[in-house]
Amino acid sequence: FIPMDDPTLISRQQLFARIVGGLGGRAAEEIIFGDSEVTTGAAGDLQQITGLAKQMVVTFGMSDIGPWSLMDAAQSGDVIMR
């Protein structure tokens, strides 16, 4: 077990804050340019956010289905969706 004051531990709230911050670029484009004129500028942010959200559910067990990891190491890291 790792002590709670370990700086490598990241809380669910901190992860959500990272997601919200990452969506800020796309939101700013929509406000400034309008929905019809958003650019591809936020593509990298969206990829990182998607990866983080997937990790939260699949790897860290931070979902409403319970505290389970959905990764199956025997299947090369595929998500178990059975």
C-alpha positions as CSV (number, residue, x, y, z in Angstrom):
1,F,0.0,0.0,0.0
2,I,1.2,3.5,-0.8
3,P,0.8,6.4,1.7
4,M,-1.9,8.9,0.9
5,D,0.5,11.8,0.7
6,D,2.3,10.2,-2.4
7,P,2.5,12.8,-5.2
8,T,1.9,10.1,-7.8
9,L,-1.6,9.5,-6.6
10,I,-4.2,11.4,-8.6
11,S,-7.8,11.7,-7.3
12,R,-10.9,11.3,-9.4
13,Q,-11.6,15.0,-8.9
14,Q,-8.1,16.0,-10.2
15,L,-8.7,13.8,-13.3
16,F,-12.0,15.4,-13.9
17,A,-10.3,18.8,-13.6
18,R,-7.8,17.8,-16.3
19,I,-10.7,16.8,-18.6
20,V,-12.5,20.1,-18.0
21,G,-9.3,22.0,-18.7
22,G,-8.6,20.1,-21.8
23,L,-12.0,20.9,-23.2
24,G,-11.4,24.6,-22.7
25,G,-9.7,25.0,-26.1
26,R,-12.7,23.6,-28.0
27,A,-15.1,25.6,-25.9
28,A,-13.2,28.8,-26.6
29,E,-13.3,28.1,-30.3
30,E,-17.0,27.6,-30.2
31,I,-17.5,30.9,-28.3
32,I,-15.2,32.9,-30.5
33,F,-15.9,31.4,-33.9
34,G,-19.3,29.8,-33.5
35,D,-20.3,26.1,-33.9
36,S,-20.0,26.2,-37.6
37,E,-16.4,27.5,-37.6
38,V,-14.6,25.3,-35.1
39,T,-11.2,24.1,-36.3
40,T,-9.1,21.0,-35.9
41,G,-7.0,22.8,-33.3
42,A,-8.4,20.8,-30.4
43,A,-7.8,17.4,-32.0
44,G,-4.8,16.6,-29.8
45,D,-6.6,17.8,-26.6
46,L,-9.6,15.6,-27.5
47,Q,-7.4,12.6,-28.0
48,Q,-5.7,13.0,-24.7
49,I,-9.0,13.6,-22.9
50,T,-10.6,10.5,-24.5
51,G,-7.6,8.4,-23.4
52,L,-7.8,9.8,-19.9
53,A,-11.5,9.1,-19.6
54,K,-11.0,5.6,-21.0
55,Q,-8.2,5.0,-18.4
56,M,-10.5,6.2,-15.6
57,V,-13.1,3.6,-16.5
58,V,-11.1,0.7,-17.9
59,T,-7.9,0.8,-15.8
60,F,-8.6,2.8,-12.6
61,G,-12.1,1.4,-12.0
62,M,-13.6,4.9,-11.7
63,S,-17.1,4.2,-13.1
64,D,-20.6,3.7,-11.9
65,I,-20.4,-0.1,-12.6
66,G,-18.0,-0.5,-9.7
67,P,-14.3,-0.5,-8.8
68,W,-13.2,-3.1,-11.3
69,S,-10.4,-3.0,-13.8
70,L,-11.8,-4.0,-17.2
71,M,-8.5,-4.8,-18.7
72,D,-7.6,-8.4,-19.5
73,A,-3.8,-8.8,-19.6
74,A,-4.2,-12.2,-21.3
75,Q,-5.8,-10.6,-24.3
76,S,-3.1,-7.9,-24.9
77,G,-4.9,-5.2,-23.0
78,D,-8.3,-5.5,-24.7
79,V,-11.3,-4.2,-22.8
80,I,-13.5,-6.9,-21.4
81,M,-17.1,-6.1,-22.6
82,R,-18.8,-9.4,-22.1
